[in-house]
């Protein structure tokens, strides 16, 4: 997999970089955002909408697709991408996060048993007992047939004791090594080879670095970061991402569930993140919370987001954004959007989701161009981001 990633240009003042990830289904220009199609669908959109919003790749959820529609359907379809009519690059997570935090409907007790062998739980679809091990996760992801897949891990939770966290760290190291062995076996018989990323655990830079050094004893194709690295706190993001720079060099780095809005994205990319996924981009859109540019009233105070369901927009005849060129901003007014939102019209979901994905993808294009032209610092100032 040495030909997976190529660095084209590095920023002179940070770890930010422009690159290319070459997959069997196309090249991903990085840095890049990958919309989340949890169940082989980005809610409210079809693949044409995704293409028009400049999406390069889609990420799907291993846990959900394994339970429904199931592996028989996925295998017959040739994977989740052809199943949903998407022909571009794809990514799947491992299911580790989902099974590690399964709770009963009241949220009072866990519904999963985790041992060194793997995780066992009851399906919310049919009540059957289900087990996922590192080997099983690799087998499932092989059937889902994504270009980039994730190793099976056990994320830590805030409620865990120090002993429980340490157990999860050590277990994840072993699970990821087992994932690598099974992945290598599977790839021998695959025509379209899959890239396998290690998922890095740890609560601080030192523990993450130690974890990374351990798992990278195997030649993983790339690395995925989660936990406190996910962007909600910019200062924590800055502290916990840059540690990968000297250890990985030519390996691509993915941020799992990157939050923090515009500033979270900028902080992650200046720390060396190449790709990221995020569910809040589309989830916020469905409630009417949309990203906007400084020209549209976006600033540090509102975090470049406006809730267009509010009554103040009822008579507003201006577009959501004078900068964005998505279908919502080109054809409809803020007042009409509010009308759709308050009346729960399905069209609202499609238009707002297209807008937020277009915004993030446009931001990524601006970032790539700014790194190429040595103007990344200027772009950060434009978004009132502390350089």
C-alpha positions in Angstrom: 0.0 0.0 0.0 3.0 2.3 -0.3 1.4 4.0 -3.3 -1.7 4.9 -1.3 -0.7 8.5 -0.2 1.4 11.2 -1.8 2.2 14.5 -0.3 2.1 17.4 -2.8 2.7 20.5 -0.7 3.4 21.2 3.0 2.4 24.4 4.8 5.5 26.4 5.9 4.1 27.3 9.3 2.2 24.2 10.4 1.8 20.5 9.8 -1.0 21.2 7.3 -0.4 19.5 3.9 -2.0 18.9 0.5 -1.9 15.4 -0.8 -3.6 12.6 -2.8 -5.0 9.3 -1.5 -5.2 6.8 -4.5 -8.0 4.2 -4.1 -9.4 1.6 -6.6 -12.4 4.0 -7.1 -10.6 7.3 -7.6 -8.2 9.8 -6.0 -9.1 11.8 -2.9 -7.6 15.3 -2.9 -6.6 16.1 0.6 -7.4 17.6 3.0 -10.9 16.3 2.5 -14.2 15.8 4.3 -16.0 12.5 4.0 -19.8 12.8 4.5 -21.3 10.0 6.7 -23.7 7.6 5.0 -24.4 5.6 8.2 -26.7 3.0 6.5 -25.4 3.5 3.0 -27.3 6.8 2.7 -26.6 10.4 3.5 -30.0 11.3 4.8 -32.1 13.2 2.3 -29.5 13.1 -0.5 -28.7 10.8 -3.5 -25.3 10.3 -5.0 -25.9 13.1 -7.6 -26.5 15.5 -4.7 -23.2 14.4 -3.1 -21.3 14.9 -6.4 -22.8 18.3 -7.0 -21.7 19.3 -3.5 -18.1 18.3 -4.4 -18.0 15.3 -2.1 -15.1 13.0 -2.9 -15.7 10.0 -0.6 -18.4 8.6 1.6 -18.1 6.8 5.0 -20.5 4.1 6.1 -21.1 2.4 9.4 -20.0 -1.2 9.8 -22.2 -2.0 12.8 -25.4 -0.7 11.3 -24.9 -2.3 7.9 -23.9 -5.6 9.4 -27.2 -5.7 11.3 -29.3 -4.3 8.5 -29.6 -5.1 5.6 -27.0 -7.7 6.5 -24.0 -9.3 4.8 -26.0 -11.4 2.3 -27.5 -8.3 0.8 -24.2 -6.5 0.9 -22.3 -9.4 -0.8 -24.9 -9.7 -3.5 -24.8 -6.0 -4.2 -21.0 -6.0 -4.4 -20.5 -3.8 -1.3 -22.3 -0.7 0.1 -21.1 1.7 -2.6 -22.8 0.0 -5.5 -25.8 -0.8 -3.2 -26.3 3.0 -2.8 -25.3 3.9 -6.3 -22.0 5.7 -5.3 -19.0 5.1 -7.6 -16.3 7.1 -5.8 -13.9 6.3 -3.0 -15.4 4.8 0.3 -14.5 4.3 3.9 -16.0 2.1 6.7 -15.4 2.3 10.4 -14.8 -0.9 12.3 -17.9 -1.0 14.5 -15.7 -0.8 17.6 -17.1 2.5 18.8 -20.8 1.5 18.3 -20.5 -1.8 20.1 -18.4 -0.4 23.0 -21.2 2.1 24.0 -24.4 0.1 23.6 -26.9 0.9 26.3 -30.4 -0.3 27.2 -33.3 1.9 26.1 -33.3 3.7 29.5 -29.5 4.4 29.3 -29.0 2.7 32.7 -26.8 -0.3 31.8 -24.6 -1.5 29.1 -26.0 -4.0 26.6 -22.6 -5.4 25.5 -20.1 -7.8 27.0 -16.5 -7.1 26.1 -13.7 -9.6 26.6 -10.3 -10.0 25.2 -11.8 -12.1 22.4 -14.3 -9.5 21.2 -17.7 -7.9 21.9 -21.0 -9.7 22.3 -24.4 -8.0 22.3 -28.1 -8.3 21.4 -29.2 -7.0 18.0 -31.7 -4.2 18.3 -33.1 -5.5 14.9 -34.2 -9.0 15.8 -32.9 -9.7 19.3 -30.3 -12.2 18.2 -27.0 -12.6 20.0 -24.2 -11.1 17.9 -20.5 -11.2 18.4 -17.9 -9.1 16.7 -14.2 -9.8 17.0 -11.3 -8.1 15.3 -11.3 -10.9 12.7 -15.0 -10.6 12.2 -14.8 -6.9 11.7 -12.3 -7.4 9.0 -14.5 -10.0 7.3 -17.5 -7.7 7.5 -15.6 -4.7 6.1 -14.3 -6.9 3.3 -17.9 -7.7 2.3 -18.8 -4.0 2.6 -15.9 -3.5 0.2 -14.8 0.0 1.2 -11.5 1.3 -0.2 -10.3 2.3 3.3 -11.3 0.3 6.4 -10.6 0.7 10.1 -9.1 -1.8 12.6 -11.3 -3.0 15.5 -10.7 -1.2 18.8 -12.3 -0.5 22.1 -12.7 3.2 22.7 -12.5 4.5 26.2 -15.4 6.3 27.9 -15.4 9.2 30.4 -17.1 7.0 33.1 -14.3 4.4 33.0 -11.9 4.1 35.9 -8.1 4.4 35.2 -7.9 0.6 35.4 -10.7 0.1 32.9 -9.1 2.6 30.6 -5.7 0.9 30.7 -7.4 -2.4 30.0 -9.1 -0.9 27.0 -5.9 0.5 25.7 -4.0 -2.7 26.0 -6.9 -4.7 24.5 -7.1 -2.3 21.6 -3.4 -2.8 20.8 -4.0 -6.5 20.6 -7.2 -6.2 18.7 -5.6 -4.0 16.1 -2.7 -6.4 15.7 -5.2 -9.2 15.1 -7.1 -6.9 12.7 -3.9 -6.5 10.7 -3.2 -10.2 10.5 -6.8 -11.0 9.3 -6.8 -8.1 6.9 -3.5 -9.2 5.3 -5.0 -12.7 4.8 -8.1 -11.3 3.2 -6.3 -9.0 0.9 -4.4 -11.9 -0.7 -7.7 -12.9 -2.5 -9.1 -9.5 -3.2 -8.9 -7.8 -6.6 -9.5 -4.3 -5.3 -7.2 -4.1 -2.3 -8.3 -2.3 0.8 -6.2 0.0 2.9 -6.3 -0.6 6.7 -5.9 2.2 9.2 -4.9 1.8 12.8 -7.1 3.6 15.3 -5.1 5.5 17.9 -6.3 5.6 21.5 -5.0 7.7 24.4 -6.0 10.6 26.6 -3.0 12.8 26.1 -0.2 13.3 23.6 2.2 10.9 25.4 -0.2 8.0 25.7 -1.3 8.5 22.1 2.2 8.5 20.9 3.0 5.3 22.8 -0.1 3.7 21.4 0.8 4.7 17.9 4.3 3.4 18.2 2.9 0.0 19.4 0.3 -0.4 16.7 2.6 0.9 13.9 4.9 -2.0 14.5 2.6 -3.5 11.9 2.7 -1.7 8.5 -0.8 -0.2 8.6 -1.8 1.9 5.6 -2.7 4.9 7.6 -3.9 6.1 11.0 -7.3 7.3 12.4 -7.6 9.5 15.5 -10.5 9.8 17.8 -11.3 10.7 21.4 -10.2 14.2 22.6 -8.7 14.8 19.2 -12.1 15.3 17.6 -12.1 19.1 17.5 -14.7 20.3 20.0 -11.9 22.0 22.0 -9.4 23.7 19.7 -6.6 23.9 22.2 -6.9 20.1 23.0 -7.0 19.4 19.3 -3.8 21.3 18.7 -2.1 19.5 21.6 -3.1 16.0 20.6 -2.7 15.9 16.8 0.8 17.1 15.9 2.5 14.1 17.6 1.8 12.0 14.5 3.9 14.2 12.2 7.3 12.8 12.8 6.1 9.2 13.2 4.0 8.9 10.1 5.4 11.2 7.4 4.0 9.5 4.3 1.0 7.9 6.0 -2.5 9.5 5.7 -4.2 10.6 8.9 -8.0 10.5 9.4 -9.9 12.2 12.2 -12.9 10.2 13.3 -16.0 12.3 14.1 -14.1 15.6 13.9 -16.2 18.3 15.7 -15.7 22.0 16.5 -17.1 23.5 13.3 -14.9 25.7 11.2 -12.3 26.2 13.9 -12.2 22.5 14.7 -11.5 21.8 11.1 -8.8 24.4 10.8 -7.1 23.2 14.0 -7.1 19.6 12.8 -5.7 20.4 9.4 -2.9 22.6 10.8 -2.1 19.6 13.0 -1.7 17.3 9.9 -5.1 15.7 9.4 -5.7 14.6 5.8 -9.3 13.4 5.9 -12.1 13.5 8.4 -15.8 12.5 8.9 -18.5 14.2 11.0 -22.2 13.5 11.6 -23.0 16.9 13.0 -22.6 18.6 9.7 -25.7 16.9 8.4 -27.5 16.5 11.7 -27.3 20.3 12.4 -28.6 20.9 8.9 -31.7 18.9 9.5 -32.6 21.2 12.4 -31.9 24.4 10.4 -28.5 25.2 11.7 -26.3 26.1 8.7 -22.7 27.2 8.2 -22.2 30.7 6.9 -19.3 32.9 5.7 -18.1 36.1 7.3 -19.9 38.0 4.5 -23.2 36.4 5.6 -22.8 37.2 9.3 -20.6 34.4 10.4 -18.1 35.1 13.2 -16.4 33.8 16.3 -19.5 34.6 18.4 -21.9 32.4 16.4 -19.1 30.0 15.3 -20.0 30.6 11.7 -23.4 29.0 12.2 -26.9 30.4 12.1 -30.2 28.8 13.1 -32.6 29.7 10.2 -35.6 28.2 11.9 -35.9 31.3 14.2 -38.9 33.6 13.7 -36.6 36.6 12.8 -36.1 35.1 9.3 -39.8 34.8 8.5 -39.8 37.8 6.2 -36.1 37.6 5.1 -35.8 37.7 1.3 -32.0 37.4 1.2 -30.2 34.1 0.4 -28.7 32.0 3.2 -25.3 32.9 1.8 -24.0 35.4 -0.8 -20.8 33.3 -1.2 -22.1 29.7 -1.4 -23.3 28.5 -4.8 -25.4 25.5 -3.7 -29.0 25.1 -4.9 -30.4 26.5 -1.6 -28.4 29.7 -1.8 -28.9 30.2 -5.5 -32.6 29.6 -5.7 -34.3 30.2 -2.3 -34.6 32.8 0.4 -34.0 32.6 4.1 -37.7 33.2 4.6 -38.7 30.3 2.4 -36.2 28.0 4.1 -37.7 28.9 7.5 -41.1 28.1 6.1 -39.9 24.6 5.1 -38.3 24.0 8.4 -41.1 25.0 10.7 -43.6 23.0 8.6 -41.2 20.0 8.5 -41.3 19.8 4.8 -38.9 17.0 3.5 -37.4 19.5 1.0 -35.9 21.3 4.0 -33.7 18.3 4.8 -32.4 18.0 1.3 -31.6 21.7 0.8 -30.0 22.3 4.2 -27.9 19.1 4.0 -26.7 20.0 0.6 -25.7 23.5 1.9 -23.7 22.3 4.9 -21.9 19.6 2.9 -21.2 22.1 0.1 -19.9 24.6 2.7 -17.5 22.1 4.3 -16.3 20.9 0.9 -15.8 24.4 -0.3 -13.8 25.2 2.9 -11.6 22.1 2.1 -11.0 23.4 -1.4 -10.1 26.8 0.0 -7.7 25.2 2.4 -6.0 23.1 -0.3 -5.6 26.2 -2.5 -4.3 28.3 0.4 -1.6 25.7 1.3 -0.6 25.4 -2.3 -0.2 29.2 -2.5 1.4 29.7 0.9 -1.7 31.6 2.2 -3.1 29.2 4.8 -2.4 31.8 7.6 -4.4 34.4 5.7 -7.3 31.9 5.3 -7.3 31.3 9.0 -7.5 35.0 9.7 -10.4 35.3 7.3 -12.3 32.9 9.6 -11.1 34.8 12.7 -8.9 31.8 13.7 -6.0 32.5 16.0 -2.8 31.9 14.0 
